[in-house]
C-alpha cells in the first residue's frame, strides 16, 4: 500500500500554481486580442512508483539481464559498485549455484516518503540442488528524482548480506564401468599416486633426480627442468605411478623433498584397442565442455565421456552430482549452508558385445584388410555382438595426456583411425543392394523369381552410348546367357538387374527408392553411437535420369550406406522380415544401491515383402556360397558352418580398387547371426570380404555354448 505524505501535498500545490499561472497568461492574451496562439496543454511527467522499479528489477533478474538490473540501482549504490563488478557477481553466483531459472512472488510494498521496502519470495531452480526458496526484503530510495534499489549481495542469497562468497562443494560418485554381455570389463578406474618434489627440502638432489629419472624413464635434466622455474618451496608434480610401483620403490621414494601423499583417478582400458570405437574413451573435461556443463556441476579436472559409449552413457557412468552449496566467510569458514544433496550413484553399462566375438572379428579384419569394418549382429533382437573398425586406436592414450607429437600423428593418420567405419562410414553397397532390387521387382509383381533374362555380357537398353557390361564379361569375354532372376541374384548378373532397374523406373521412379528406405537405408538406425544416415537418391532430390535408376539397381551412383545398415538389412531378411533397432546397451545397473534400467528390444518396422518373396531371396542367397556358380562358392567351399549371403564390389569415384563387401547370415538353414564385412579398396567381394566373414562365422560358432 502506498502512503501519501506532506511532500506529496507540497508537490501538488506547486503543480496547481503552475497550472493557474498558465491559465492567467492565456487569459491575458485572449483579453488583449493578441494573435499569439495559446501554448500547448501542460502534461505533467508521470511519477514512477517504488513498486514499479522493484518489479522491473526482479523481472530483469528472472531474465538474467544483469546489466538492466544495474541501471535500477540507487545512484549511491552505483557509486560503490561498478557495473562490471555487479554483473560479474551475479554471473559468478549463477554459475556456481547452477541456477537455470527463477520465479519471484511479491508479497507487499510499503512506501513512505523517499524510502520504500518490498517483501518478496524467490524460488531458484538449480540443476544439482533442485529448487531453493528464500524470502527477501528489498529497500529502495528516491535519489536524484528516481527510485533506486539499495542493493547488497543479500538480494542474491540472504546469507550473503553479511558478506562472503558462494561455493559449490561437489560430491561425485566414482565413475562406473562398461562390461560385455558376460560381465567382462572393458574399462577400469585406476588410482595413481602423484609424485611431487619440493627443491628446498631436498638433501641429495642428484639421488632424487636419479631415482625419478629411472622411474619415469627420463633423463635427470628433463626431470629438473620440470621444477627449476618454480619457487623452491613449491610442490611441483613430476608424474604419476601405480600403487604397485610405489610399493615396489617405496624406499627409493622415501627421500626428503619427495612427496607421495596425493592421488589421481585415471580411466583405463584393460582390453587396449579392443572395441575402441564402441566403448570410446573418457578424459579430463576441456574448456569448451566445462563452459557447457558447469551448470550441471562439472568442475575442472573431472572425467567426462568423449566418444562412444563413454559419451552416450555419461549420465549413467558419472551418476548425478551432489554436494553442498555454502557461503564462505572471508576467512574461508563455512558461515551458511544454502543447500545440500547427496550424489546419485553411478551405474555400470552392460553391453550386448561379446568380448570373444569381438576379438575374433578384429583379428580376422586386421589379418586381411588394412582398412575396413566388420559387424556381428544377433538377428533375433538387433543386439550387436561385435563391432570392429580398422585401423583402430588405443583409448588409454587418448584418456591420458598425449604428447603434441602423438596427437598430431593420430589426427593426421591417413587411415582416419578415429572414424567408426561401422556406423559413420558411408559407402556404395554395390551388388549387395540387389537384394532390395530383387524384392521390389518380385513383390510388385513385375517379375517372378523364375522369370528368365538373356545376358550376353553387355546391355545397351539406354542406347549405345550408355553401354553397360556385366562383371563376368570383363573376366571371360562372355555373359551369363539365359538366366533366371533368382539365379541372377545368386550369380550377381548385372545385365539382368539393368533390365529390372529400367522396368522399375518405368513403372514408378520412386518405387525402388521407397523400397530402399523400407529396408532401413537412408536414415539413422538409432544405435547409441554417432552414425551417418547414408543417402538414398530419388527423383525428388534433383534431376532424375534413366541412368540414375540403372546405377541404383546395382547399388552404385549416389547411393550410400553404412555397414551397420547393411547388417540390419540382412538380419531382417534372415529373421523373417523384422528390422530391429541395433543396440549396444542391454541394461545399466548399480550394485551399490540395486538400481537397474533395462533397455527393451525395439522393432523399427517390417520389410515390405511377403513370406514367399523372402523365401525366394533366402534360397538365392544360400546358393551364393553353396552352388558352384555362386559368387562366393570358392570362399566357402568346405566351410564348417553353412552361410547365406551376398557379395558386393562397389566401384569408387576416386582412383583405387573397388570396395569389397560381403553381407551374410549363418547358419544358412537356421539363422542366428548376421555378419557384414567391408574392406575398403579390397577389390572383389568374393576374394577379400567373403573370406573374412567365413573366418568370423567359424570362429564364433567354435566358441563354447554357441
N, C-alpha and C positions, 0 to 999 in steps of 0.2 A: 504494500500500500504506500502511495506517495503522500508525504505531508507537505502542506503549503506553509511557508514561514514569512517573516517580515520582509526579507529581501525580495521575495516574490511580489509582495504588495508594493514595494518601492518601485520595482521594475514596471509594474502595471501603471502606477501613477505617471511615471516618466513617459510611458508609451501613450497614455491619454493626452498628456500635454503636447506631445509631438503631433498627434492627430489633430488636436484643437488648433495648434498654430497653423497647420496646413489648411485647415478649413477657413481660418481668418484670412490668410493670404489669398486663397482662392476667391473668397467672397469680395475682398477689396478690388481685385482685378475685374471681377464682374461688375461691381458697382461703378467703377471709373469708366467702364465702357472700353477698356483696353482690348486690343485684338489678340493679346498674348494667350496662347492655348493653355488650358489647365494642365498642371503637372499630372503624371500618371498616378494611379491609385497606389497608396503605400501598402506593401506586403511585408509583414514582419517576418524575420528569419525564424523557422521552426526551432523549438527547443528540443535537443536530443536528450532523452532521459538516461539516467544511470543504468536502468534496466536494459535499454537498447544496446548500450555499449557492452554490458556484461554478456548478453545473449550473443552478440556478434563475436565477442572474444571466444566464447565457448563453442560457437559454430565453427569458427576457424580452427580451433583445437581438434574438433571432430574430423575436420578435413585435412589435418596435418599441415595447415597453411600457417607455419610459424612466423613467416615474415609479416603476414597480415595481423597476427596476434601482437607482434611488437609495436605496430603503429597505434594500437589501442592502449598501450601502457601510458600511465600518467607521465608528464614531462619530467617530474622529479625522479622517476624510476629510470627513464631513458638516460638521464644524466649519469647514473651509476652503473648501468648495464648497457653495453653496446648491442646493436642488432646481431652482430656475428656471435657474440657470447650467448645471447638469448637463444638464437636458432640452434647453435651447436649444443647447448644444454638439452633442449627438447629432443633433438635428433639422437643424441647420445643415449639419453634415458629410454627413448622409444625403442632403440635397437637393443639396449642392454636388457630391458624388461620384455622384449619381443612382443610389443603391443601391435596388434593388427587392426583393431578398431575400438571405438569407444562410443558410449551413449551417455548423454548428460540430461538430468532432470532438475529443473529449477524449482525449489520449494518456496522461497519467499524473497521479497525485495523490500528493503527499508531504506528510504532516502530522507535525509534531514539536512537542510542547508546545502553546504558543499561537500557533505560526506554521505556515503551510502554503503550498504552491505548487502550481499547476495548470498543466500544459503542454497546449496545445490548438492546433488549426489552424482557420481560418475561411476559407470561400470566399464572397466577396461578389459577387453578380451585379449588374451595373450595366447601364444602358441604352446607354451610349456605349462603355464600355471592356471590355465582356464580363465575365468572371469574374476577380476579383482575389483572390489567395491569399496569406495571411500566417500565420506561426507566432507564437504568443503565449506569454507567461509571466505568469500572474496570481498575485499574492501576496495572502494572506488573513491576518487576525489575529483572535484571540479577544479581544474587548474588551467589557466590561460584560456578561459572561455569554453572549455570542453571537459567532458567526463573522461577520466582515465583510470586504468586498473593499477592499484598499488601492489605491483607484482612482487612475489617472493617465491622461492622454489617449492614452498609448501603447496602451491597451486598445481604442481605436478603430482607429488605424493605428499600428503600432510606431514609425515615424519621428517620431511626434508626442511620444514620450516625452521628448525633449529640448526641447520647446516648438515654437511655430509655429502656423500656420493652414493649412487645406487650401483650395486654389483650383483652379477649373477654368479652364483657358486654352483657349478654343474655337478650332477650325479649321473654317471653314464654306465650302462650295463656293458660288460665285456662283449666284444663283437662275437657273434655266433659263427658257426662253421657251415660248410657246404659238404654234403655227402652224396655218394652214389646210391642207387636203389637198395643196395645190400648193407648200407651203413659204413662204407669205407670212405675215409675223409679225403677231400680234395684240398682243404685249407686247414691251417693250424695257426693259433696265436702263440707266438714265442716271446717270452720275456727276456730281454737283453740287459746286460749291465753296461752302464755308461762309464767309460774310463775318462777321468778328468785329471788335470795337473794344476798345481799352484807353484810356479817357479820360485817364489820367495821362500817356500818351505822345503825345497829340495836340498838335501845334504850331499848327494852324489848325482849330479845331473847326467854325467856320462853313463852311469849304470842304468838310470831311468831311460835314457834315450836308447840304450842297447836293448833293454827289456821290451819297451814299446815297439821298437823297430822290428824285433823278432815276432812279436805277437800280431802286429798289423802288416807285416811284410812290406815295410817301408824303410827307406834309408833314414838314419838318425837326423840328418839335416832336414828332411821333409817333416819329421815329427816336430823338430824345434821351430820350424817356420810357422807351425800352427799357433804357437803361443808367444812367439818372440815380440809381436807388436802389441801385446796386451799388457796392462799393468801387472807387476809382479805378484800382487796379492789377489789377482782374479783367478777364478776357476775356469779353465779352458778345456772343453771336451775334445778328446783325441779320436775317439771311436767307440764302438760297442763290441762286446764279447758275449758269447753264450754263457749261461750259468755253469756249464760243464767246463768251458775254457777257463773261467775264473777260478773254479775249484781246482783244476789241474795246476794252474800257475799262481795260486794264492800267495805263496811265499815270495815269489818274484815281484808280485804287485804290492806286497806289504812293505812299501818304502815311503819315507817321508816325502811329501809332495805329490803322491798319487792318491786319488780318491775314487772309491768304487761303491758309493752309497746311493747312487741314483739308478733307476731302472727305466726302460723304454719298451713299450709293447710293439711288436713287429708282426705284420701279417706275412705268413709264409705259405708256400705251396709245395707240400712234400712230394707231389707227383711231377714236379717240374713242368715241362711243356705239355704234359698230357691234358687234353680237353681245355687248353688255354682259351680258345675262342668261346667256349661255352661258359666257363667259370669266370673269365675276366680277371680283374685284379683290383685291389684296394690300395690306396696310398694316402699320404697326407693331403689334407684339403688345401687347395690353392686359393689365391686371392679372389679370383672370379667366383669360385664356388662359395667361398666364405661370404662374399657380398650378397649372394643369393640365399644362402642357407643360415646365416647368422640369426635370422628371425625365428628359426626352428631350434635354436640352442646350440648350434655347432660353433666351435671355437678353434682358434689357431692351433695346429698340431693334431687335430682329430683325424682319425682314419675315416675314409669315405670311399664307397664303391665308384670305380672309374669306368668300368666296362663289363660286359657280360652279366652273369647272374649277380655278381658283386654290386653292380649298378642297379639292376632291376629289383633286387631284393634288399636294398638299403634299409627300408623301413622295418624289415624283419630282422636282418642281421645286426643292425645297430640298436634296435629297440627304440623306445621313446625316451628322450632325455628328460630328466627331472632335475631337482636341485633346490636351492634356496635363493630368493631374491631379497637382498638385505640392504640396509643403509649403513655405511661405514662412516664412523666419525673421522675427523682429521688425523687422529692418532692410529687409525686402522682398526679400531674396535667396532664390533657389530653393535650399533645403537638401536636398531629396529629390524625385525624380520617382516617383510611385506607379504611373503608367500613361501610355501614350502610344499613340494610334491616329490614322491619317490620316483625313481626311474622305472620305466616299464621294461620288463625282462625281454632281452633279445631272443630270437627264435632261430633254430637251425633250419637250413633248407635241405630237404631230402629230394634229390633229383630223380628223374627217370633213367638217367645214364647208368649203363652197366660198365664198370671200370674195366673188366676183362674184354668186353666187346670193343670198348674204346681203344684199348691197346692193340687189338687185332686190326682194327680199321686204320689206325695211324701207321702201324708197321707196314701194312700192305700198300698204303698210299705212298709212303716215303720210298719204299723199295722200287716202285715202278714209275712214279711221276714226281717230278720236282715241284710242280705247281698244279694244284687241283683240290678237289674236295670229295668227301665220302660221307654218307649218312646211312644209318641203320634205324629203321622205324618199325615199331610193333603195329601191324596192320589192324589189330582189333580195337585199338584205342587211341592211336596217334602218339603214343609215348616214344620219345627219342632215346634209343639205346646207345647210339654212338654218333658223334658229330666231329668230323675231322676236317681241318683246313690246312693246306700246306702251300708255302712254308709257314712255320709257326714261330712262337716266341716264348720266352721264359717269364712268367708273371713275377717270379721272385726278383728279377732285376728291375722291372717297372715299379714294383711296390716299394722298392728302396730307392735311394738316390743314385741314379746313373751318372756317370761322368758325361760331360758335354759331348765328348767324342763318341761314347757308346750310344747316346740318344740320337745324335746326328746320323750315325750309321744305321740305326733302326728305322728312322724316319725316311732315309734316302735309299733304303733297300729296294731295288727294282722289283723284287718279288712281292712287295706290299704285304709283309707278314701279319700286320695288324688287321688286315681286312679278313672278315669271316666269309669265306667264299661260299659256304653252305647257305647262308641267309642273305648276304649282301652282294654276292657275285651274280650279275645278270648276263646270261649267255643265250644265244640262239640254241634251241634244243635239237635242231637237226631232225633226223628221221624218228626220234622218239615221239615227236608230235604226230606222227602218222596214226598213233593210237586214237587221238582225238578226231583226226580226219576220217578214219575208218568208222568210228562211232557215229559221226554226223551223217555220213553218206548212207549207212545202213539204217539208222534209227529213223531218218526222214523218208525212207522208202525209195531213195534214188537208185540204190543198188542192193542186191542180195550178196551175202558173203561169198557165194559161189559164182557170182557174175564174172564173165571172162573178158579179158582185155588182150590186146596184142602189144608186145614190147619189142620193137625192132632195135632198141638200144638208144633211140632218139625220139624226140617229139617236137613238132613244129606247128602245133594247133593254133598258135597265135601268129603264124607267119614265119617264113624262112629266117627273117632277121631276129626272131626270138627263139631260135632253136635251142632246145634243152636236151641233155643226154642223161641216160641212166648210169648209175655208178658202175654197173657191170660192163658197160660199153667201153669205158676208159681202160679197163684191165684185160678184156677179152676181145674187144672189137665187134662184139655181137650183143644182142639183147636177151631178155628172158623168154621171148617167144610168146606163145599163148599161155596166159597165167590167170588164175582166179584172184578176186580181190583179197580173199583170205590169205592165199599164198603170197600175194604181193606185199602184205604186211609182214609175213614171215621172212621173205627174201628182200624186203625193203626196196621194191621196184619203184623207182622214181617216175617212170613213164606212166605207169598205171595211176599213180596219185596225181600226176599233172592233169590227167583226164578227169579224175574225181574232183580236183580243185576247180577246174573250169565249170563242171556241172553244178557244183555247189554255189559258185559265184553267179552263174546264170539263173539259178533258182532264186537265190536271195543273197546279195553280197554280205549281209550281216549274219548269215546262218553259221558259218564256221567261226567267226569271231565270238559269237554268242556261246557256241559250244565250248570254245576255249575258256571263256570266263566261267562257265558252269563246271568245268573241270578244275577250277581253282586258280587259273592263271590270270595275270594282270592285276592282282590285288594281294595285299599282305595276308599272310596266313594266320597271324595273331600269336605267333611264338613270342616268348618272353625276351628275345634278343632283337637288336636293331636289324631291320631287313629291308630289302628292296621289293617294291610291288611288281617289278617287271613291266613289260609292255605287251599289250595285245592290240595290234593295228586293226583299224576298221574304217569303213567309208566316212564316218563322221569326223575323223581326225585329219582331214585334208583330202588332197586329190587321190582318188582311188582308181587304179587302172587294172585291167585284167591280169597284168603281170604280177600285181601285188598278191592276188589270190593264188597264183601259181607258186610264188615263193612261200606264202603262208602254209599251204597244204603240206609242204615237206619240212616245215619248221625253220624256214630261213626268212630273209627280208628283215623287217623291223621287229619281228617277234623276239622278246627277251624273257627268259625265265630263270629262276634260281634253282639250284639243286634241291632245295627243300620243297619247292612247289612240285617238282617232278616226282620226288619221293612221295609226297602226299597224293599225287595223281595215281601213281602206280599202285599205291596201297589201297586206294579206293577201288581200283579195278580188281584187286585181289580179294578184297573182303566182301564183295557183293554190291558195291556202289556207294558206300558212305564215306564222305570227306570229313575226317576229323580235324579239329584244330591241333596241329602239332604242339606238343608241350614238353618242357624240360623239368617242370616242377610238379611233384606229386603232392607234397604237403610241406607245411612249416610247423615246427613244434619246439617247445621248450621243456626240457627235463626239470628245470628248476621250479617252475610253477605249474607244470602239467597242461599248459595251453596247447592247442593244436588247431590248425586250419587245413582242411583237405581241399585240394583243387579238383573239381569233378572233370570227368571226360566230357568234352563238348563236340557236338556234331556241327559242321559248317553247312551241311546240306547233302543232297543225294545227286549222284550223276544222272543226267537226263537220258538214261538208256534203259532198255528193258533187260530182263534176265537173259533172253535169247541173244541179244546183242553182246552182252557181257560174256556169255559163254563162247561166242564166236571169237571175240577178242582174246580170251584166255587160251583157247585152243591154238590160235595163230602164234601167240607169244611162247607157248610151250614148245612149239616146233622150231622156234628160233635157235634153241640150244640142242634139240634132240634130233632134228631132221638134217640130213647131210647137206641140204640146200639152205638151211638156216644160216643167217649171217654170223651167228656166234657158235656154230656147231663145233669148230675146231677148238675154241677156247674152253668148251665144257665137255669135250669128249673124255669119257672115263671119270666124270665127276662123281663124288660120293653122295652128293645131295642134288636132287633134281631141281632145276632152276628154270623159271619162265621169265622172259624179258625182251627188251628191245634195244638194239644198237642205235647209235646216233653219231653221225660225222658232220659236225657243224662248221661250215666254211666261215671264215672271218674276213672282215674288210681289210685289216692290216696284213702285212706280209707275215708269212709263217704257216706252219701246218695247221689243219683244222683242229677244232676241239674234239676230243674223244669222249663219247657218252656211253654208258650202259645203265639202263633202269630195269630192275628185276624184283621178283619176289620168290620166296622159297619156303618150304618145298613146293614144287610146281603143282602137285595134286592136292596139297593140304596146306595152303599158305599160312605162314606165321609172321614172317618179317619181310619188309621191303628194303632193298639196298640200291642206292644210286651212287654212281661214281662219275665224276668228270675229270679228265686230265687235260689241262689247257695245252693246246697245240700238241696234243698227243697222237694226232693222225686218226686212223680208223678206230671206230668204237669197238670193233671186234678184236683188234690187236693190242690195245692198251687198257681201256676201261674194263672190258669184259673179264680179262684175267684177274684184275684187282677185285672185282665183285666175287669171282669164284673163290679167291683166297679168303675173303671176308666171310662168305657164307660157310665154307667148310670149317674155318676156324671157329666161327660162332657155334655151330652145331656140334663141334667136338668138345665144347665146354661142358662141365658137369651139370646135370639136371636140365639139359636142353632138349 
